[in-house]
């Protein structure tokens, strides 16, 4: 281990890997991650598995999702133990279970949306199976039972049956039952705290939107520890208030920050590091006992779990009372085999300019999937996008990289090369069409052909990267997205060629005047430096695609 335990500021330091949002990491990947985390000084690893673990007698639970078998979990748990780390299950026992709702075996168990029906004995029979399964597979007697973001709780079947009830009352009723089941199995629980610290009711009451209310925490059972979570930067005053209101629950305090890898193919280590630095400093001040770094995979787990190793390392540096300086960065390079500054280049496609970026953005993801004919996000595409991304690609090419991560940097370079070519094609083609510039449209045809070649190159290395790290399950989402994008590029090229040849009178999409990016969360002032759209559906079609492939 790099740092001395004498300087450790917490009782526990954890890292959580999302194993449900598209990608299920291979056991070898988890072991490799554990090697790094244990060297950094982490004490536990949580596997976030909504339905991606095996339950005896429930064949559709995690069906075709790459669920972990009990033997795989036991193997990973044993490996963690050898590295002085604890492997902890992180499951869901209330909301975020939409993937099983599609099966008739489970559909009647839901009250509304992705939320199970509180009070239904069939629900508790399933939860008992969940807890029994993880208690048998994991050596740990600790389990994270989820229960976050159930903001529509009580507004479906329960509303019809019981009338309007306070959300908190329903939560406490459900939590007592789940905690009792866990206690009977000898388990202690963690749970996300937002349903106990957020304003009652409504989808807009997540802790990240600041609508917190004091809560005495009555009804939280003895064997349950709330975990406060927050992934955005706050002022000192806001962070103080957030921690104190969570501590007002009267339970042991655990804080979960974020290593941003859930906004497309590219992580944001820089933003994560600065956010974690402030959070850990405040947690130490307020005697928060434990800290956990989460690595979610929202969308389709586009980014590698290893892409946020700098953020994971930085959190450990701060947790052990050190500064992130040239000396500690050198320690990272020795532990990982690739220099810290090289790894930070993974952020560059969302930070292509040499400037300070103060907000999270995923502009490269937006350019990647922004439809070339509809141009939904054209208003934020800078005119020098190709130049910027060509420069980034050159930086990546020159980066020092250890052999273990050559595949990751190859994927990054291919991604950047494609974005450089594709980002502004649609915008320039539209402008040429409106101005009746034939040469501009002919150039768009050539660039579209080249973009397809570069996309093919990215798909090849990205396929390799995915299968090095993850089980095959979930990659179908990527191929459906990427294949659709590829075909759309061909289609756009062919429509322009037909128009140039006089075989069609107009390109219908180009006949529509472009509007500023008006998707939810955006306005006329939104720029590439603060855009955050993590749904490829919204970027690919104004009419929406059939089904949610995200």
N, C-alpha and C positions, 0 to 999 in steps of 0.2 A: 504494500500500500504506500502511496506517495506521501501522504501527510500523517503527522503524529496524532494519535487519538487524544492526547492530552489537550489539544486545541479544538476539539470537536465541540460545537456549540449546541448540538441537539442530542436527544436520546436516540433518534432514528432518522436516517436520510434515505429516501426512497425514490425510485424511478418507475413510472408506469408506461407500459407499452400497449398501444391499441391493437388488439388482435381480432377486431370485429368489423372494421369499416373497410372491407375489401381485401386487405392483406392479412394472412395468418403467417407470421414468421416461422420458419423452420426451426426445429430444435437446435440445429447447429448455429443458426443465427442468434438465438437467445443465449446460447453458451458463449458465443463470441462477444455479445453485448455484456454479459456477466463478467467476462474477463476484464473488460475495460472499466465497468462500473465498480468492481471490487478493487481494482487498482486505484481508482479515483477516491475510494473511501465510502461508497454507498453500503448501506446495511440491509436493504431489501429491494426486491423487484416485484411489481404487481403486473399481472397479465389481465388486461381488460377484455373479458370475454362475455359478450351478450348471450350468444347461443353457440359459441364456437368451442364447446367442450362436450364431452360425451356423457349422456345420461342413460343408464340402463332402462330399457323398456320404453324409450322415447325416440324412435327411429327418425322422426322428422325434425327433431331438435338439432339444429346445425347441419341438416341434410345438405350435401353438396356445397358446404361452406368451408371445408377444411378444418373441421372441429378437431381439437386435440383429444387423443385417446388418453385413458388413465395412465397407460404405460409411458406415453410421451411426457405427460406432466410429472410423473414420478421420476423420470430420467432427468428432467430439467431441475426439479426440486433437489435431487441428490447432488447435481452439479453445483447448484447454488450453495448448498451446505458446505461443500468442499472449499468454496471461496468465502466462507464466513458471511454468507448472505441468506436471507429468508425469501422464499418464493411464495407470494401471497395471491390468492384468487381475488379478482375484482369483477363481480357479476352484476346483474340487474334483477331486482325483485319487485319492481313496480312499473317503471316506464322504459322507453328505449328497447322495446322487444318487438318492433314492427316486422322483423324478418320471420318470426314464427307465426305471426298473425295471418299470413297468407295461406296457412294450412288449416283444413277443416278441423283437425285434432285440437287446435288452440283458439280458433276464431271466437268461440262463445265465451272465452275466458276474459275478453277485453271489455272494459267499460266504454272507452272512447279513445280514438286515435291509437297510440301505442301503449296505453295505460291499462294494466290489469284491473279487474273488478275487485275492489276492496270488500271483504266480507264473504266472498264466494269460496266455499270450502274446497272446490275443485282447484282454485288458484293456490290455496295453501298446500294442497296435496302435491302440486307441481313444484312449488317453492321448496317443500321438504325434500323432494327428489333432487332439486338443484343443490341444496346445501349438503345433502348426504353425499352426492357425487363428488363435490369439491373437497369435502372433509376426508373422503377416502383417497382421493388422488393426490392432494397436496399434503405435505408433512406439517405445514403451518396450521395452527389452531385459530388463526386470524382470517377473517373474510370481509371483504368490502362488498356491501350489499346494494350499492348504488342509490336508487330512489331520488335521483335528481330530475329537475325540469319537468315534473309532472303537473304542469300548470293548468291543465284542463280537468284535473281530478275533481270528481263530483259533479261534472257538467253533462254526463251522459246517462247511462243506465241508473246510476245512483240518484241523479236529480229526478228522474221519472219515478223512482221507487220511494225515495225518502224526502223529496223536496230539497230546498236549498239548505246546505250544511256548510259550516266553516271548513275550509280546506285543511286547516291545522288539526281540527278534530278528526277528520278522516285519516290524515297522515299518522297521527298518534295511534289511532286504532289499528291501522295496518302495521305500523312499526312494532307495536307491542307483540302482535302475533308472530311476525317474522323473527323478532328477537327471542321469543319463547322457543320457537323451533330450533334456532341456532344454539340457544343455551342447552337444550336437551341433547344436542350433538356435541356439546363441549366446546362450542365456538364463541369467540368474542368478535364483535362486528365494528366495522367502520361504515359510515354513510356520508354522502355529500350533504352539506348543511343547508343548501339554498332554500329548500322548502320550509325550513324553520327560521330563516333569517330574512326572507324576502316578503314583500307586501303580499297579502293574501289575494290569490286569484289573478287571472289574466296572463297571457303569454309574454307580456312585456316586463315581468317582474324578476328577470334573472339578476343575480348579484352584479353582473357586469354593467347593468344599466342603473345601478345606484339606488334602487328603491328598497332600501333596507329598513326594517323596523326592529325595535328591541324585542327580544323574546326571552322569557324566563326559562324556556326549555323544559317545562313540565311535560312529563310523559315520555321523555327519552329514557329508555331502559338503562339499567346499570351496565349491561354488557355491550353498549353501543357508544362509539366515539364519533362525533361529527367531524367532517373534514371540510374546512372552508376552501373554496377555490376561486381563483381570479387570475386572468391571463393577460390583462391589459395594464398599461402603466397608469398610476394614480398619483395625485399630489400627496404630500406627506399627511395632510389633514384627512384626506379621503382614506388612505391606507390605515391610518390610526383608527379611524371610526369603524372601518370594516373589520379589523382584527378585534377591537373591543366588543363590538356587537356580537361577534361569533363567540368570544370568550364568555359573554353574558349567558350563554347556554349552560354554563356551570359545569362543563365537561373538560376533559383533557383536550388541549388545543393542537390541531394538526392543520398545516397550511399546504395547499397544493398550488404551485405555480405552473407555468407552461414553457415547454421548449417547442416553439412554433414550427411544426412541420405539416400542418393541416390546411394549408391554403394553396394547394397545387403541388407542382413538381419540385418547387424550390423552398427551402427552409428560411427562417429569419433568425439566425443565431444572434446577430447584433442586437436586435430589439429584445430578444429573450434574455440575453445576458444583462442588459441594463435594467430590465424589469425584475429579474431574479435578484440582482444586487440590492435593489431597494427593498424588495419584499423580505429577503433574509435579514437585512439590517434591522428592519422593523420587528420581525419575528423574534429576534434576539432581545431587542429592547422590551418586548411585551411577554417574555418568557414562554413563547410558543414552544412546545416540547419537540415536535417533529415537523419535518419538511419533506414534501414530495414534489418531484418534477414530472409533469405529465407530457406524453408525446402522442397526441391524438392523431387520427388518420381520417378525419372527416372527408367526405366526398368518395374517394376510392383508394385512399392510402397511396397517393401518387408518389410522395417523397420517401426516400429511404429512412429507416429508423436510425441508421448511422449518420445521416446528414446533420443531426443535431448533437453530435458528440461534443462540439465546442461549448454549447449551452449547458450540457450535462456536466462537463468538466468545470465550467465556471461556477456553477451552483455549488459544487463540492469545494472549490477554492474558497468561496465565501463562507460556506458552512464550517470550514476548518480554520476560519479566522485569518485567511491569507488574502492577498491582492492578486488580481489578474495582471501580471506584469511580464516582462521578457523572461524572467527566470521560471515562473510557473508555466508560461507557454512552452518553454523548452521541455519541461517535465511532461507536458501533453504529447509533444512530438516523440519523446522516448517511449511513452506508454502505447501510443497508437501507431507509430511508424510513419506518420505523415505530419508535417509541420502544422502548427495551429493556424498560421496565416494562410496556408494553402487550403485548409478546410474551410476557412471563412469565405473563400471564393465561391463556395456553394450558394452563398447569399446573392451573388452579383447580378444574376438575371433579373432580380427585383430591385436592384440598386445599381443600374448601369452607369449612372453619372458619378463623378468624383465629388460628392457632397454628402452632408449629413442628412440621413433620412430619420425623421422623428416618429413616423407612424408605420404600422404594418401595411404592406401592400402586396398584391400578387399580380402586378402588371404583366409579367411574362406569361402567366396562365391565361390572362385576358387576351393577350395578343395571339397566343397559341390557338385558342378556340373561337375567337371572334370571327364570325362568318364573313367570307370575302365578298359575298354579294349583298347581304343584308346590312353589314357594317354596323351592328348594334353598338359597338364600342369605338367606332372610328373617331369620335370626337376627342378621345384622350390619347390617340396614337400620335407620338411626336414625329415631325417630319424627318428627323435624323435617326429614327429607330434603327435602321440597318447599320448605320455607322457605329452607333453605340454598342450594338450587340456583336458586331464584328470585332470591336476592340475587346469586349468581354471574352469572346471566344479565344482571342490571342493570349489573353491573360491565363486562361484555363490551360491552354496548350503548353505554356511555359512553366506551369506550376509544378513544384516538387511533390511527388506523390509516392508513397510506399506501395509495394506490390499488392498488399491486401485490398487496396482501394482503387486500383487502376480502373476497374470496371465502373466504379462510381463516377470517376472523373471523365471517363469515355462517354458515359451517358450524359453528363453535364455538358460536355462540348458539343455533342450531337444535338442536344436540345437547343443550345444557344445558337448553333448554326442555322437551325430551322427557323427559330424565332426571328433571327436577323433577316432572313429572306422573306418570310411570310408576313411579318407584322404589319407592314404598310401597303401590301399589294392591293388589297381591296379598296383602301382609301384613295390610292393614286389612280386606280382604274376608274373609280367613280368620278373623280375629278376630271380625268381625261374624257370620260363619256359625256359629262355635262358640258365641257368645253369643246366637244366634238374634235378632239385631238386623236387622230388615227394612230399616230406613232406611239402615243402613250398607251393605247389599248394593245397594240402589237407587243410592246414591251411587257405589259402585264401577262400576256400569253406565255412569253418566254420565261418570265419569273415564276409563273404558276407551274410550269413543267419542272423547273429547277427545284421549287419548293417540294414537289412530290418526291423527287429523288432524295432530298435532304430529310423529309419525313420518313421515308423508307429506311434511311440510315439510322435515324433515331429509333424507330420501331425495333430494328435489329438489336441494337445495344441495350435498349430499355427492356426488351424481352429477356436478354441475358441477365441484366441486373435484377429483374424481378425474380427469376428462377434461382439465382444464386442465394437470394435472401428469403424468399417466401414460398409457401406452397402454391401449387398451380391455381387452386381455387381463388376466384376473385379477379384473375387476369382477364377473364372473359369481358368484364366491364371495360377494362382498358382497350381491348381489341375492338369492341363495339364502338367505343368513342373514337379511337384512332382510325379505324377503318371507315367510319362515317365521315370523318374529317378529310381523309384521303380522297374518298369518292366525291366529296363536295368540291375539292380543289379541281378535280378533273371536270366536273360539271361546269364550274365557273369558267374554266378555260374554254370548254366547248361552246358555251353560250356566247362568249366574246368572239370566238372565231366565226360562229354562225352570223353574228351581227356584222362583223367586218366584211363577210362575204355577201352580205345583203340578203341572206336567207331568212332572217327574222327582222321585223321592223324595229324592235326595241328590246332592251334588256329590262324587264319589268321592275326588278329590284332597284335598278339604277334610275328609274323614272320617279322613285319616291324620294322626296327631299330628306336629307339626313337631319336628324334631331340630336341634341346633346344626349349623352348617356343618362337615361332616366330611370334605370332600374332601382329597385328599393335600396335605400341607403346612399344613393347617388343624387347629385344635383348639378346645376350648371357650373358650379365651382369645382366639381370633382376633377382631379387630374390623375395622370399616371402614377404620381407619387403617393396617392392616398386611396386609390381604387382597391376594393377588396370584394371580389365576386368569386365565390368558390363553387359555383354551380354551372357546369358546362352546358346544361340545358338552356339556361338563360342567354348564353352567348351564342349558341348554335342556331337558335330559331326563335323568332318573336312569337311564333304560334305554339311553342312548346313541343317537345318530342313525346312520342307515345310511351308512357310509363316513365318512372323515375330510374334512370340508369346510374344515378349518383349514389 
